[in-house]
Amino acid sequence: MNKVNEVSLSSAVTADDSVCQQSSIDLRIVDEIVERCGRGPEAAIPILQAIQSHFRYLPQEALERVCELTQVRPAQLIGVATFYGQFRFRPVGQHIIRVCHGTACHVKGAPRIQESLERHLRIPHGEDTDPEGIFTIEKVACLGCCTLAPVIQIDHLTYGRLTPTKVPKVLADFLHHVKEGIPHDELLGGTDGTAQGEIRVGLGSCCQAQGSRQVFERVKSLAAVAGVPVRVKRVGCVGICHQTPLVEVIPKRGQPRVYSRVQPEDVPAIIHRHFRPKNFFARLHYGWQRWLDHLLGDVDEDKLTPQPLDVRDPPVEAFLGR
């Protein structure tokens, strides 16, 4: 075991103005992490990751406790923690805003987006978290959404093609998602374990650039109206960007289908092709919705535009078949 005064751990991190003192740290959590990850020097990174995962930063008291319980010397621990950019010595906000500063985003004005975020959130110069502790801004090298530059990601929601004037609307939209408790994967139409299948909507950068967010929202709303117990999932890039937006339907019975170049007006026909409402009132409501869509010209099930990829593009289907 190491004595903390072997190297001044507190002075090492405080000199960098990187530690925020906190008076009440539950050190039992640290004990459990050490017991789980190990006590040798090779356990330093897993221990730090686990501590940060729990506390959302690396409290000084927790680091001192690690040095007391393990064979990791303070100099080693602080060296690892300061070397990797993933570790933080100050508390973070409730939500992380990652601002992409990759080449495409930089050219499209990422620095101005970050300045607008800092100004709108009243973040003091040299700091990264707003005074209320709600948002923390992180500068990242690339989010992989170059087609949407400039891009930011708030927790797991991506916003692209931003301008400084759009920043307040983006923050308001995200807080609306949080307030409404909108999950990333939603079981619509029933929660009794009788789901009829799964609908996966691609929300990679290219898909979003072609309007997949609107397709995703249309799938959720229509599935809810139809009363169809189906899980609606957002998925990332599958590597066939020339066919976006992509929708994959996996019914409980029958063969999965992948639809390409899907538009919001195509969604009713896709859902009707694979799923049916379970009860009379849901069928009546759904029938009314479909009739209204026909009346407004939003859907023509006899001329469904997005054909399954095994018909339109056999090489792609061969690639995705496994």
C-alpha positions in Angstrom: 0.0 0.0 0.0 1.2 3.5 -0.7 1.2 6.5 1.6 -0.3 9.5 -0.1 2.4 11.8 1.2 4.9 9.8 -0.8 4.1 12.3 -3.6 1.9 15.3 -3.1 -1.2 14.1 -5.0 -3.2 17.1 -4.0 -0.5 19.6 -5.0 -0.1 17.8 -8.3 -3.6 18.3 -9.3 -4.4 21.6 -7.6 -1.4 23.3 -9.2 -3.1 22.6 -12.5 -6.3 24.2 -11.1 -8.0 21.0 -11.9 -9.5 19.8 -8.7 -12.8 20.9 -7.2 -12.9 20.0 -3.6 -16.0 18.0 -2.4 -16.6 17.3 1.3 -18.8 14.2 1.1 -17.4 11.4 -1.0 -18.7 7.9 -0.3 -15.3 6.1 -0.1 -17.1 2.8 0.1 -17.8 3.1 -3.6 -14.0 3.4 -4.1 -13.4 0.4 -2.0 -15.8 -1.6 -4.1 -14.2 -0.4 -7.3 -10.7 -1.4 -6.1 -12.0 -4.8 -5.0 -13.5 -5.4 -8.4 -10.7 -4.0 -10.6 -7.7 -5.1 -8.7 -4.8 -3.6 -6.7 -1.9 -3.8 -9.1 -0.5 -1.0 -11.3 -2.3 -2.5 -14.4 -5.6 -1.7 -12.7 -5.0 2.1 -12.7 -7.0 2.8 -15.9 -10.0 0.6 -15.1 -10.1 2.1 -11.5 -10.1 5.6 -12.8 -12.7 4.9 -15.4 -15.0 3.3 -12.8 -14.5 6.2 -10.4 -15.3 8.7 -13.1 -18.3 6.7 -14.3 -19.8 6.9 -10.8 -18.8 10.4 -9.7 -18.7 11.9 -13.2 -15.2 13.2 -12.4 -12.2 12.2 -10.3 -12.5 13.5 -6.7 -9.3 14.1 -4.9 -10.4 12.1 -1.9 -11.2 9.1 -4.2 -7.7 9.2 -5.7 -6.1 9.4 -2.3 -8.1 6.3 -1.2 -7.0 4.4 -4.3 -3.4 5.1 -3.4 -4.0 3.8 0.1 -5.6 0.6 -1.1 -3.5 -0.3 -4.1 0.1 -0.7 -5.3 -0.4 2.3 -7.6 1.9 5.2 -6.5 0.4 8.7 -6.5 2.8 9.8 -9.2 1.7 6.9 -11.4 -2.0 7.6 -10.8 -1.9 11.3 -11.5 0.3 10.7 -14.5 -2.3 8.4 -16.0 -5.2 10.6 -15.1 -3.6 13.7 -16.7 -2.3 11.9 -19.8 -5.7 10.8 -21.1 -8.2 13.5 -22.1 -11.2 11.4 -21.0 -10.5 12.0 -17.3 -11.7 15.1 -15.5 -10.8 16.6 -12.1 -13.7 19.0 -11.9 -17.4 18.1 -11.7 -19.3 18.1 -14.9 -22.8 19.3 -15.7 -25.8 17.1 -15.9 -25.4 17.0 -19.7 -22.3 17.0 -22.0 -22.3 19.2 -25.1 -19.6 17.9 -27.5 -18.7 20.4 -30.1 -17.0 18.9 -33.2 -13.9 20.8 -34.3 -13.0 18.4 -37.1 -11.9 19.9 -40.5 -15.4 20.1 -42.0 -17.0 21.5 -38.9 -14.1 24.0 -38.4 -14.4 25.3 -41.9 -18.2 25.6 -41.4 -17.8 27.7 -38.3 -17.4 25.4 -35.3 -15.5 28.1 -33.3 -18.5 30.5 -33.6 -20.9 27.7 -32.5 -18.8 27.1 -29.4 -18.7 30.8 -28.7 -22.4 31.1 -29.1 -23.0 28.2 -26.7 -20.6 29.6 -24.1 -22.3 33.0 -24.4 -25.8 31.7 -24.2 -25.0 29.5 -21.2 -23.1 32.3 -19.5 -20.0 30.1 -19.0 -17.1 32.2 -17.6 -13.9 32.6 -19.5 -11.6 29.6 -19.0 -14.4 27.4 -17.6 -16.4 24.7 -19.4 -19.5 24.3 -17.2 -22.4 26.8 -16.8 -23.0 28.3 -13.3 -26.1 26.1 -12.7 -24.2 22.9 -13.5 -26.5 21.8 -16.2 -24.3 21.8 -19.3 -20.6 21.1 -19.8 -19.0 21.9 -23.1 -16.3 19.6 -24.6 -14.3 20.2 -27.7 -13.9 17.0 -29.7 -11.9 16.2 -32.8 -14.6 14.5 -34.8 -18.2 13.2 -34.4 -18.2 11.5 -37.7 -21.1 13.6 -39.1 -19.2 15.7 -41.7 -22.2 15.8 -44.0 -24.0 17.8 -41.3 -21.2 20.2 -40.4 -21.1 22.1 -38.1 -22.3 19.5 -35.6 -22.7 19.3 -31.8 -23.9 16.3 -29.8 -25.7 16.8 -26.5 -25.6 13.5 -24.6 -26.8 11.2 -27.4 -28.7 13.7 -29.5 -26.9 15.1 -32.6 -27.7 18.5 -34.1 -26.2 19.5 -37.4 -26.0 22.3 -39.9 -25.9 24.8 -37.0 -25.5 28.5 -37.0 -24.9 30.7 -33.9 -28.6 31.9 -34.0 -29.8 28.3 -33.9 -28.1 27.5 -30.6 -31.0 28.7 -28.3 -33.5 26.6 -30.2 -31.2 23.5 -30.1 -30.8 23.8 -26.3 -34.6 24.3 -25.9 -35.2 21.2 -28.1 -32.9 19.1 -26.0 -34.4 20.2 -22.7 -37.8 19.4 -24.1 -36.6 15.8 -24.8 -35.3 15.6 -21.2 -38.5 17.0 -19.7 -40.7 14.7 -21.7 -38.5 11.7 -20.8 -38.2 10.6 -24.4 -36.0 7.5 -24.5 -33.8 6.4 -27.4 -35.6 3.1 -27.9 -39.3 3.2 -27.5 -41.9 0.4 -27.1 -45.0 1.8 -28.7 -48.5 0.5 -28.6 -48.1 -1.9 -25.6 -45.7 -2.9 -22.9 -47.0 -6.4 -22.1 -44.2 -8.3 -23.9 -46.4 -9.0 -27.0 -44.3 -6.8 -29.4 -45.0 -7.7 -33.0 -41.5 -6.8 -34.0 -38.9 -4.0 -34.4 -38.5 -1.1 -36.7 -34.9 0.3 -37.0 -34.4 3.7 -38.4 -30.8 4.8 -39.5 -29.8 8.0 -37.8 -26.2 8.1 -39.0 -24.9 11.4 -40.3 -25.8 10.7 -43.9 -29.2 9.4 -43.0 -29.9 12.5 -40.9 -28.7 14.7 -43.8 -31.4 13.1 -46.0 -34.2 13.5 -43.5 -34.2 10.3 -41.4 -35.0 12.2 -38.2 -38.4 13.1 -39.7 -38.8 9.5 -40.8 -38.0 8.3 -37.2 -40.6 10.7 -35.7 -43.2 9.6 -38.3 -42.6 6.0 -37.5 -43.1 6.6 -33.7 -46.2 8.7 -34.1 -47.9 6.4 -36.6 -47.1 3.3 -34.6 -48.6 4.9 -31.5 -51.7 5.9 -33.4 -52.1 2.4 -34.8 -51.7 0.8 -31.3 -49.1 -1.6 -32.7 -46.8 -3.0 -30.0 -43.5 -2.6 -31.9 -40.1 -1.4 -30.7 -38.8 1.6 -32.6 -35.0 1.9 -32.5 -32.5 4.4 -33.8 -29.4 2.8 -35.2 -26.1 4.2 -36.6 -24.4 3.9 -39.9 -24.6 0.6 -41.8 -22.3 1.7 -44.6 -24.6 2.2 -47.6 -25.0 6.0 -47.5 -26.1 6.2 -51.1 -29.4 4.5 -50.1 -30.3 6.7 -47.2 -32.6 7.2 -45.3 -32.8 3.5 -44.3 -35.5 1.7 -42.4 -35.3 -2.0 -41.4 -38.4 -3.9 -40.4 -38.0 -7.0 -38.3 -41.4 -8.6 -37.7 -41.9 -11.3 -35.1 -43.0 -13.6 -37.9 -41.7 -13.3 -41.4 -38.6 -12.1 -43.1 -36.8 -8.9 -42.2 -36.9 -6.1 -44.8 -34.6 -3.2 -45.4 -36.1 -0.2 -47.1 -34.1 2.5 -48.8 -34.6 6.2 -49.5 -37.6 6.3 -47.2 -39.5 9.5 -46.8 -42.0 10.4 -44.1 -45.0 9.9 -46.5 -43.8 6.3 -47.1 -44.1 5.3 -43.4 -47.8 4.5 -43.4 -47.5 2.0 -46.2 -44.5 0.3 -44.6 -46.2 -0.1 -41.2 -49.4 -1.3 -42.9 -47.5 -3.9 -44.9 -45.9 -5.5 -41.9 -48.1 -4.8 -38.9 -51.8 -4.6 -37.9 -53.5 -3.0 -34.9 -54.5 -5.5 -32.2 -57.9 -4.2 -31.0 -61.0 -2.8 -32.6 -60.6 0.7 -31.4 -57.0 0.9 -32.4 -57.9 -0.5 -35.9 -60.7 2.1 -36.2 -58.4 4.9 -35.2 -55.7 3.6 -37.5 -58.2 3.2 -40.3 -59.3 6.8 -39.9 -55.6 8.0 -39.9 -54.9 6.0 -43.1 -58.1 7.4 -44.8 -57.0 10.9 -43.8 -53.5 10.3 -45.3 -55.1 9.0 -48.5 -57.3 12.1 -48.6 -54.4 14.4 -48.2 -52.3 12.4 -50.7 -49.7 11.4 -48.2 -49.7 7.7 -49.0 -50.3 5.3 -51.9 -49.8 1.8 -50.8 -50.1 0.4 -54.3 -47.1 2.5 -55.4 -44.8 2.2 -52.4 -41.6 4.0 -53.3 -39.0 2.4 -51.0 -38.7 -1.2 -52.2 -36.8 -3.8 -50.2 -33.1 -3.7 -51.0 -33.0 -7.4 -52.1 -35.1 -6.2 -55.1 -33.4 -2.9 -55.8 -29.8 -3.7 -55.0 -28.9 -7.4 -54.8 -25.2 -6.7 -53.9 -26.2 -4.6 -50.9 -28.6 -7.3 -49.7 -25.8 -9.9 -50.1 -23.6 -7.7 -48.0 -26.2 -7.2 -45.3 -27.7 -10.7 -45.4 -25.6 -12.1 -42.6 
